[in-house]
Amino acid sequence: MIDFSKIKGKIYFDGKFIDTKKAKIHVLNHSLHFAASVFEGIAIYNNKPLFEKDHFKRFINSAKILRLNLNIGNKKFSEINRYLIKKNKTINGYIRPILYRSTHSMSPDTTHCKSCLAIATWSWGTLFSKKAISLDISRWPKLNKKIFPIQAKSSGSYQSSVIARIESKKNGYDDCLMLDTNGLISETTACNIFWIKNNQLYTPKTDSALNGITRQAVIKISRKLGIKVNVGNYKLNNILKADTVFLTGTAAELQLVNNLKRKRFNIENPIYLNMKKYYDKIKFKTPQSVDGI
């Protein structure tokens, strides 16, 4: 288990490269109290970021949605990432940029707050250490885009996910499936979800889920492999009839699910195995965008 306050190396912190142990914010930071930060998670393979342009584009969009000011462009962002990767000797790992508000308010009023940027890198494996994981069903619903800015990758987006994950772990599961307020399949606590039925791929719309970069990559890979992809609104009953279920995410990559509650799934599905093989080849080529697949 990593104590992230103790990782070694440098962090880009409010315009400077400083030792990670010195990268601290005040307890009265606005974003800490009002969940007003946005962030990204970018995988590093062979010293290079994967899908960096797509992540930066989403980072900008998230900032705009939460009315934060990101005052660097894609070129500067890339330069910072590469400096940190080299300085911290991060061969395979993770980049975490976060944009947050200063300490100039203790109410929802942000008139006098400024936006602060920090970027860190560290060595890391995948989110799960198992070939296949178990899923609970969360009692906490995911909010949809009509009542919550779901397409911003923000700290506030993960509040119910954190609680749901804690409860699922207590129930003996690795993670959980989350439904939206209409009972439609959304995602898990930190990953998009797919399933295979009759040699076709299914995944929910992103009305109540983040449109993950890895999700986009898997959809493109599937179409390249000649697999029909169905994107729609699905009830729990749809996934319970699946042959194979898997998750996608930057940290999770492609992660098999062996069971959802009492329903078990095939973890040797050749369609999934082909997609996983294709993705594993791509990730070490580190294209800057899903368009480069």
C-alpha positions in Angstrom: 0.0 0.0 0.0 1.4 3.4 -1.0 1.4 6.4 1.3 1.2 9.0 -1.4 2.5 11.7 1.0 5.8 9.8 1.1 6.5 9.2 -2.6 9.9 10.5 -3.6 10.9 12.9 -6.3 9.5 16.1 -7.6 6.0 17.5 -8.1 4.9 20.4 -10.2 3.3 22.7 -7.6 1.8 26.1 -8.5 4.4 26.9 -11.1 7.4 25.3 -9.6 9.1 21.9 -9.3 9.4 21.1 -5.6 10.2 18.0 -3.5 7.0 16.0 -3.0 7.2 16.2 0.8 6.9 20.0 0.5 3.8 19.9 -1.7 1.1 20.9 0.8 -2.0 22.9 0.9 -3.8 24.7 3.8 -6.6 22.9 5.7 -8.9 25.8 4.7 -8.4 25.2 1.0 -11.7 25.9 -0.8 -11.7 22.7 -2.9 -11.1 20.6 0.2 -14.3 21.9 1.7 -16.5 22.3 -1.4 -15.3 19.4 -3.7 -14.3 21.9 -6.4 -11.3 20.3 -8.0 -10.8 18.5 -11.3 -8.1 16.0 -12.1 -6.9 13.4 -14.6 -5.1 10.0 -14.4 -2.7 9.3 -17.3 -0.9 6.0 -17.6 2.8 5.9 -18.3 4.4 3.0 -20.3 8.1 2.9 -21.2 8.6 6.4 -19.9 5.8 7.9 -22.1 2.2 9.0 -21.4 -0.7 7.1 -23.1 -3.4 9.1 -24.8 -2.0 12.3 -23.3 -3.8 14.7 -25.7 -7.2 13.1 -25.0 -6.6 13.4 -21.2 -5.5 17.1 -21.6 -8.6 17.9 -23.7 -10.8 16.4 -21.0 -8.9 18.2 -18.3 -9.6 21.5 -20.0 -13.3 20.6 -20.4 -13.5 19.6 -16.8 -12.0 23.0 -15.7 -14.4 24.9 -17.9 -17.4 23.1 -16.4 -16.3 23.8 -12.8 -15.3 27.4 -13.8 -11.6 26.8 -13.0 -8.8 28.5 -14.9 -6.1 26.2 -16.5 -3.5 28.6 -17.7 -1.2 26.3 -19.6 -1.6 24.7 -23.0 -1.1 21.2 -24.3 2.6 21.9 -25.1 3.5 23.1 -21.6 1.5 20.3 -20.1 3.4 17.7 -22.1 6.8 19.4 -21.2 5.9 19.2 -17.4 4.9 15.6 -17.7 8.1 14.6 -19.5 10.3 16.5 -17.0 8.6 14.7 -14.1 8.8 11.3 -15.8 12.5 11.7 -16.4 13.3 13.3 -13.0 11.2 10.8 -11.0 12.4 7.8 -13.2 8.8 6.7 -13.8 9.1 3.9 -16.3 5.6 2.5 -15.9 3.2 4.4 -13.7 0.8 7.2 -13.5 0.5 11.0 -13.9 -2.0 12.9 -11.7 -2.7 16.5 -12.6 -5.1 18.3 -10.3 -6.6 21.8 -10.6 -8.1 23.3 -7.4 -9.1 26.5 -5.8 -7.1 28.5 -3.2 -8.0 29.5 0.3 -9.7 32.8 -0.5 -13.3 31.7 0.4 -15.1 29.5 2.9 -18.4 29.6 1.1 -19.7 28.7 -2.4 -18.7 32.2 -3.5 -15.4 31.9 -5.5 -15.0 35.5 -6.5 -11.6 35.9 -4.9 -10.3 32.4 -5.4 -7.5 31.6 -7.8 -6.9 28.3 -9.6 -3.9 26.2 -8.6 -2.3 23.4 -10.6 -0.3 20.5 -9.3 1.1 17.5 -11.3 2.7 14.4 -9.8 4.0 11.1 -11.2 4.7 7.8 -9.5 5.4 4.2 -10.3 2.2 2.1 -10.2 0.7 -1.2 -11.5 -2.9 -1.7 -12.2 -5.9 -0.9 -10.1 -6.7 -4.5 -9.3 -4.2 -7.3 -8.8 -6.6 -10.1 -9.7 -7.3 -11.6 -13.1 -11.0 -11.3 -12.4 -12.9 -9.4 -9.6 -16.3 -9.7 -7.9 -18.9 -7.0 -8.0 -21.6 -6.0 -5.5 -24.6 -3.8 -6.5 -24.4 -0.4 -4.8 -27.4 1.1 -3.0 -26.1 4.5 -4.0 -27.2 5.8 -7.4 -25.1 7.7 -9.9 -26.6 11.1 -10.7 -27.2 11.9 -14.4 -26.1 14.8 -16.5 -29.3 16.7 -16.1 -28.6 17.3 -12.4 -24.9 16.9 -12.1 -21.8 17.8 -14.3 -21.0 14.2 -14.8 -18.6 14.8 -17.8 -16.2 16.7 -15.5 -13.7 14.4 -13.9 -14.1 16.2 -10.6 -13.6 15.3 -6.9 -17.3 15.8 -6.3 -18.1 13.1 -8.9 -16.5 10.4 -6.6 -18.3 11.0 -3.3 -20.9 8.3 -3.7 -18.3 6.1 -5.4 -16.1 6.2 -2.3 -18.9 5.3 0.0 -20.2 2.5 -2.3 -16.7 1.0 -2.5 -16.3 1.0 1.3 -19.6 -0.8 1.7 -18.9 -3.3 -1.1 -15.5 -4.2 0.5 -17.2 -4.7 3.8 -19.7 -7.1 2.0 -16.8 -9.1 0.7 -16.6 -7.8 -2.9 -13.8 -6.1 -4.8 -16.0 -3.3 -6.2 -19.6 -2.6 -7.1 -21.9 -1.9 -10.0 -23.7 1.5 -9.8 -27.1 2.2 -11.3 -28.4 5.6 -12.0 -31.5 7.3 -10.6 -33.7 5.5 -13.2 -32.3 2.1 -12.4 -30.1 2.1 -15.6 -26.6 0.6 -15.6 -24.0 3.4 -15.1 -20.5 2.2 -14.2 -18.5 0.9 -11.2 -16.9 3.2 -8.6 -14.1 4.2 -10.9 -14.4 2.3 -14.2 -16.7 2.0 -17.2 -18.4 -1.3 -17.8 -18.8 -3.6 -20.8 -20.3 -7.0 -21.4 -20.3 -9.5 -24.2 -23.5 -11.4 -25.3 -23.8 -13.5 -28.4 -20.5 -12.2 -29.7 -21.6 -8.6 -29.5 -20.3 -5.9 -27.2 -22.6 -3.8 -25.0 -21.9 -0.7 -22.9 -24.1 2.0 -21.3 -24.5 5.5 -22.6 -22.6 8.1 -20.6 -25.5 10.1 -19.3 -24.6 9.1 -15.7 -21.0 8.0 -16.3 -17.7 9.6 -17.3 -16.8 9.0 -20.9 -13.5 7.2 -20.1 -10.6 7.5 -22.5 -10.0 3.7 -22.2 -13.7 3.2 -22.9 -13.3 5.1 -26.1 -10.2 3.1 -27.0 -12.0 -0.2 -26.4 -15.0 0.8 -28.6 -12.6 1.7 -31.4 -10.6 -1.5 -31.0 -13.8 -3.6 -31.0 -14.9 -2.0 -34.3 -11.5 -2.6 -35.8 -11.8 -6.3 -34.8 -15.2 -6.5 -36.5 -17.2 -6.7 -33.2 -20.6 -5.0 -33.2 -20.7 -2.4 -30.4 -24.1 -1.5 -28.9 -24.3 1.7 -26.8 -27.6 2.2 -25.1 -29.7 2.4 -21.9 -29.6 -1.0 -20.1 -31.3 -2.4 -17.0 -29.6 -4.7 -14.5 -31.3 -7.7 -16.2 -29.4 -7.0 -19.4 -26.0 -7.5 -17.8 -27.1 -10.5 -15.7 -27.7 -12.3 -19.1 -24.1 -11.5 -20.3 -21.6 -14.1 -21.2 -18.6 -12.0 -20.1 -18.3 -8.8 -18.2 -15.3 -6.5 -18.0 -14.3 -3.0 -16.8 -12.2 -0.3 -18.4 -10.2 2.6 -17.0 -6.7 4.1 -17.2 -5.6 2.4 -14.0 -7.6 -0.7 -14.5 -6.9 -1.1 -18.2 -9.2 -4.0 -19.1 -10.4 -5.9 -16.0 -12.4 -9.1 -16.1 -15.4 -9.6 -13.7 -16.0 -13.2 -12.6 -19.2 -12.6 -10.7 -21.9 -10.0 -10.1 -23.6 -11.0 -6.8 -24.4 -14.6 -7.5 -24.2 -14.5 -11.3 -20.9 -15.9 -12.6 -19.4 -15.0 -16.0 -17.0 -16.6 -18.5 -13.4 -15.3 -18.0 -11.9 -17.1 -21.0 -14.0 -15.5 -23.7 -11.9 -15.4 -26.9 -13.5 -12.0 -28.0 -12.4 -10.4 -24.7 -9.0 -12.0 -24.9 -8.5 -10.6 -28.4 -9.5 -7.1 -27.3 -7.1 -7.4 -24.4 -4.3 -8.5 -26.5 -4.9 -5.7 -29.0 -5.0 -3.1 -26.1 -1.8 -4.5 -24.6 0.1 -3.9 -27.9 -1.3 -0.4 -28.2 -0.4 0.8 -24.7 3.3 0.3 -25.2 3.2 2.2 -28.4 1.8 5.1 -26.4 -0.3 7.0 -29.0 -1.1 10.5 -27.9 -4.8 10.1 -28.9 -7.3 7.3 -29.3 -7.5 8.5 -32.9 -3.9 7.1 -33.3 -5.1 3.5 -32.7 
